[in-house]
Amino acid sequence: MLHVLSLELKNRIYEMIPSDYVVKGQTITIPIRYANQWETDVWPCIVLEYSILTGDVYTPNNKRRVTTNETKDTITFVSGTDDYALSMTKTKTIVEVIGYKSGLLHTFVLDTDYELSTSTNEIVWLTGDKPDDGTDFEVTFTSKWVTTLHGGEKYDNLSINVYTKDYGSVDGGDFINGVLLADEIAGILHKFFEFETENSIDLVIITQPDINNLDNLTPGEYQRRRQFDVHMRHLEDYTTTKEDIEEVEVEDVEVTI
């Protein structure tokens, strides 16, 4: 199954490709063409072309992230009922319980007014102070859960082709040999992909370290061509699952599983 980058992501990478190059002190604007937009009368130019990837190019990337969360439950107190379930199934600690006692806002005391039943995950009222009948009390507590991210890498292989001919006017003194021009532009592009984008959110890796010389003799003139490939990779999370957990060795960390 073939998984490729979205058009939006490709366009973002294309937009980073420079259009102006300085060769022998001259600033030369070079348009970008795609393989299906070939125009033989546009020289010099950069042509982008995809290499078809076959087989399974989807690499699973599953991560397990453990997080401590603080939750607040609002519960109505009913006289004669002392056990009240909390919303998270794996409560760790109770931070605070507040409510109304004798019509005034009151902070209740752990192990004096109430306790946490870890076996049933309930707050249990004891013989101390209790909220007024029919009023709401608020329980602030912490819990831990694990988030499992099931993701993968999507990537494309892109061929960068630089086409040039002799550039400029000999009489005007701004002549640039086509071989020199092709080498200069290809070298700038190669370094751009290798060094400028490797730390971006969309990793771009040079797959062929050398720039290939593909010069061809065409009718009446020389066609200069330099070509190299880049490997474009993008990490994408496609499903997320969450579950409460009782015990973890470390907090707030992300590990690959």
Secondary structure as GFF3:
##gff-version 3
##sequence-region A 1 257
A	DSSP	alpha_helix	7	15	.	.	.	ID=ss1
A	DSSP	beta_strand	20	23	.	.	.	ID=ss2
A	DSSP	beta_strand	26	29	.	.	.	ID=ss3
A	DSSP	beta_strand	32	34	.	.	.	ID=ss4
A	DSSP	three_ten_helix	35	37	.	.	.	ID=ss5
A	DSSP	beta_strand	45	51	.	.	.	ID=ss6
A	DSSP	beta_strand	59	76	.	.	.	ID=ss7
A	DSSP	beta_strand	83	85	.	.	.	ID=ss8
A	DSSP	beta_strand	91	101	.	.	.	ID=ss9
A	DSSP	beta_strand	104	108	.	.	.	ID=ss10
A	DSSP	beta_strand	114	117	.	.	.	ID=ss11
A	DSSP	beta_strand	122	125	.	.	.	ID=ss12
A	DSSP	beta_strand	136	164	.	.	.	ID=ss13
A	DSSP	alpha_helix	178	191	.	.	.	ID=ss14
A	DSSP	pi_helix	192	196	.	.	.	ID=ss15
A	DSSP	beta_strand	203	206	.	.	.	ID=ss16
A	DSSP	beta_strand	212	213	.	.	.	ID=ss17
A	DSSP	beta_strand	216	218	.	.	.	ID=ss18
A	DSSP	beta_strand	221	245	.	.	.	ID=ss19
A	DSSP	beta_strand	253	256	.	.	.	ID=ss20
###
